Amino acid sequence: MGIFQRAFLSVIRKLGKSVVLFLVLLVVSTFVLVGLSTKRTSDTAALELRHTLGGNFGLVINKANSENYKADENGGVQYTGSSLNDSVIEKVMSISGIEQYNAYQNGESEVLSSDGIPLELIKTNNQYDEDERLLHMATSESNSFSEKSNYFQKEIFQLTEGKHIGDGDTSIALISKDLAAVNHLKVGDKIMLKTMNGGAVVTLTIAGLFEIKEPQVNAGLAPPPSLYQNRIFTDNKTAKELYTNGKGEYKGVNFYVDDPAQLSNIIESVKENVNIAWDDFSIETADAEYRRSAAPLEKMSSMLSSLLLCIVVGSLLALSLMLALWMKERVHEIGVLLAMGFDKIQIIGQHIVEILLIAIVAFGISYFAGAAAANTAGNYLMTSACEQSVGEQDIEVTGKDTAPIEIDVTAPDFFAVCGIGSLVAVLSVFVSSVPVVRLKPKEILTKMN
């Protein structure tokens, strides 16, 4: 009689113990399958989150360095430190891990029609009616990519017509729908911007219109240049002509990294390898959204790793103890097999086949049980991870971060459970067989008698 036939008959003959073993393996494999599926889903979501949200750091003029500011002849303050220009940007962009940048500048300028007539700007009070020029002044903000402006990134503004300003665009502008409506302007029309001192005038084509999604705080007291409705977005070439005499100096630059998880390392690399006057500049990090959104996923992944380890070790110990107790009841059977000429390796091999026959059935059913329980268990763990993240870190987790995640049990998850479960089953047989394997055949036969 072959080893597989003997193993099958043994499983049938000891049906009660086989059912108990089946239930243990079913519960363990289902828990492991749910854990693996949930961990894989959370890890994948965290990876996608890195590339979706991104992380960035800003390079700005160090205003804390008072040595770089001196009084000018007109009673104002003049900056005398290093310029934040294209040369500095090029040096920072040479660092590995940085994929894009957005340089920005802003200033106030008079807004004119294409015929040179001052446009009617939005106003919310009558405090500035006597200052005719101020009533036609707007704040213009230039960007390498207008969609990277904080106003669009934070969804304060939303582009509704036309297109955003991109790298390489020249002489174009985005204006609010309110400003366009008052002056009967549309995408494709032209406007002019004129600096306060009258030193520069540029003609721009309206490339897009945006609407204001969040109301401005204290808008009723603000002068026209400070109102959201009067904000105009332009390209950096326009800003050079208006505000820096063509020098290409910026108020700040945001650098966007490939992997937000590496933001700290990239910043350190920039500080160590970029040769600029660091006393004149400072770095501001901006990865709060990524940290806030990734915190629950990272916490859940850590929880699942610990849980899976506990389940695997616990199941190994439980199965080993169970089989060791049953092994004492099989001394007579082992003695008979030894008397028939079977060696210990063959006997242990039969025990391994027995447990694997039961495990195969348990693994198959665990696939369906795990698929049914994965979403419920996974989202319970997500909620728990969010609560712990709030308690352990100074991070506000919102309802958007705790939204349900869709967990699917995949073939790789199932095969991983089969592999882990089979390994645990085989190891438990070896552990439980140690007391018998250490005995000599004569001692086993003596115990049998």
Buried (B, 14 or more C-beta within 10 A) or exposed (E): EEBEEBBBEBBEEBEEBBEBBBEBBBBBBBBBBBBBBBBBBBBEBBBEBBEEBBBBBBBBBBEEBEEBEEEEEEEEEEBEBBBBBBEBBEBBBEBEBBEBBBBBBBBBBBBBBEEEEBBEBBBBEEEBEEEEEBBBBBBBBBBBBBBBBEBBBEEBBEBEBBBBBBEEBBBBBBBBBBBBEBBEBEBEBBBBBBBEEEEBBBBBBBBBBBEBEEEBEEBEEBBBBBBBBBBBBBBBBBBBBBBBEEEBBBBBBBBBBBBBBBBEEBBEBBEEEBEBEEEBBBBEEBBEBBBBBBBBBBBBBBBBEEBBEEBBEEBBEBBBEBBBEBBEEBBEBBBEBBEEEBEBEEBBBBBBBBBBBBBEBBBEBBBEBBBEBBBEBBBEBBBBBBBBBBEEEEBEBEEEBBEEBEBEBBEEBBEBBBEBBBEBBBEBBBBBBEEBEEBEEEEBBEBBE
